[in-house]
Amino acid sequence: MSEQPARIGLVSDIHGNAVAFEAVLEDMPAVDAVVCAGDVVGYGPSPGRCIDLIRERSIPTVEGNHDRAVVQDQPYESGDQYASLTLSEDKLSWLAGLPRERLLFDDRLKVVHDHPEEKNRYTIPAVFDPVLLDDEAVLVLGHTHVQHAEEFGDGIVVNPGSVGQPRDKDPDAAYAVVDLDEMTVDLRRVPYDIDEVQRRIGDTSIDTYNAKRLTDGR
């Protein structure tokens, strides 16, 4: 049996949606560890709770573009602004300390939010290619909010999709489980209480479009 964790839960783009994140954590099958490919905050109404859930579970996390925007007080949208105004100094400090990438589990798994060589670049499913891989067996990406995986002879490239704001026309929260020993990936979805998240957004200064788009997964 491997001495290192083998079954790894993959999450990304939680975007302040604690209801979806809690549903994912509850639905996730038995894993040895969970990692996050960034954008814990932005768009959604519960950035602080999402950070708490990450920290309580010691989930290794990388910096997403919205995480960076909130820390630098350069918001892309109203959810970033809301996070900037409501997060404690401790939570902002935690966001500021997130690394650009992580190599984990004997360097078998690399996590980066956008593209392994270019910050903020969208790595869409159509460009998944073994050239993206370095020496790691699995490359985990986020940023596009589109769930997809490709298995190559040299390894796996996977985007687990967005927990909190899917954009692949499926409103269910997305995540994945990869097995580093078997070299397989399981793309998973779980429904959550979208109405509750929309209600919470309505109680904040966040643009109502951020609530409406959740219904259609866009």
Buried (B, 14 or more C-beta within 10 A) or exposed (E): EEEEBBBBBBBBBBBBBBBBBBBBBEBBEEBBBBBBBBBBBBBBBBBBBBBEBBBEEEBBBBBBBBBBBBBEEEBBBBBBBBBBEBBEEEBBEBBEEBEBBBBBBEEBBBBBBBBBEEEEEEBEBEEBEBEBBEEBBBBBBBBBBBBBBBBEEBBBBBBBBBBBBBBBEBBBBBBBBBBBEEEEBBBBBBEBEBEEBBEBBEEBEBBEEBBEBBEEBB
